[in-house]
Amino acid sequence: MKNFNERNGMKHIYLFLLLMLVVSCSPKSEKLLEKMAQAQPQFLPGEAPEQWLLAHLDVETTGLLPGYHEMIDLGIVYTDLEGNIIDSLFIRIQPKHPERLSEGAYRVNAFNPDVWKSKGAVSPKKAVNIVIGFHKKSATDKSVLLVAYNSPFDLAFIDCLFRDAGHSWRELYHYFVLDIPSMAWAKGYRGLTGSSLASVLGIPAETQVAHLHTGITGAMFNVQLYQALMQQSR
């Protein structure tokens, strides 16, 4: 009986693995993998800096839990590796579940679905298409690295946004991501928060007025921090 159960159990495992293989190798997944492979560069930034750009990213959300909470806006600023601004994009996004807005998130960004609608907020899927179009226009044939402040947070929400729309952010960006607090940590700055780092670097802090606090103010602030850190490295 034990051997039968073991064989039967192994059979179920094999069937499960086969099912996972079929699902993971669907034509849609293969197409995404092909696009991701095409996005990977021939040369690294140290080898050909002129072939690279940075995408400074910041998002605002309805809370802290990706997959449950959602993005409500997105700011992206494209720069060269020195931090010189090339182009920027700001999108307001109407989430599918505005009722999940947390009190903490509301205090930060003052999200209101009616206000967002009046300001031209788009659906999550349309937001992804806008980002893809912006990237094609601004990046042209260059490779792009994402840069963010506490990048795991922003990246988790970007990943959910793109996946829900049938895409991957890896279609556009390199799989390495730069994190500004980590860059600052290596220089001995341990404050972690953006305001504390801004104070040390001598630049204005990002606005904390909720209805003015957006993804684009955050992305522009990140650019300033990056520029200041790069200046110290010269």
WODAGI-V127559 format. One record per helix or strand. SS is the DSSP state (H for helix, E for strand). FROM is the first residue (numbers start at 1). TO is the last residue. If there is no record, write none. Layout:
SS	FROM	TO
SS	FROM	TO
//
This chain:
H	2	24
H	27	38
H	49	51
E	52	61
E	66	66
E	69	69
E	71	79
E	85	93
H	98	100
H	103	109
H	113	118
E	122	122
H	124	139
E	143	148
H	151	164
H	169	171
E	177	179
H	180	186
H	194	201
H	210	212
H	215	233
//
